[in-house]
Amino acid sequence: MATIPAVYGLSTDDARALLAQAGFTVESVSYEYSSEVAAGVAIGTDPAEGWSFPGDASVALIASKGPNPVNGYVPEVPTDSYDQAAAVLAAAGYLPGYVEQESATVAAGLVIAIRPAAGTPLNPGGTVDVFVSVGVPYIPPEPTGPATPRFE
């Protein structure tokens, strides 16, 4: 009986050698994206490590392609309302965030901006904050006349 050894973290050449030493033939090498394992480094096997087989058996080696490149861009969104902007973002695969912000130039309830900005590379599943106006900031009036003591 031969047991498939752990190959995680080995170079593909070292993983092949270890598998051959354990009595396995590497039938194929497939590649997957991994943000945790550098390109060209083994992630595992199929069947997985620990399985035992009698005689000569073949396994598939799984190696890393490195991190997944960005495969999306933040879309343009309507500025009419948060709901409309959030719907566009959600349809594109992004998670819309909600941030209230005072604005003297954008009416309350309208979208001021999104961050990251439209056109920014971002993988689907990322968060895009939608900044929504709460209107003009409240500025208390200036006091008029002399101050009068409250208690005498």
Secondary structure, 3 states (H helix, E strand, C coil): CEECCCCCCCEHHHHHHHHHHCCEEEEEEEEECCCCCCCCEEEEEECCCCCEECCCEEEEEEEECCCCCCCCECCCCCCCCHHHHHHHHHHCCCEEEEEEECCCCCCCCCEEEEECCCCCECCCCCEEEEEEECCCCCCCCCCCCCCCCCCC
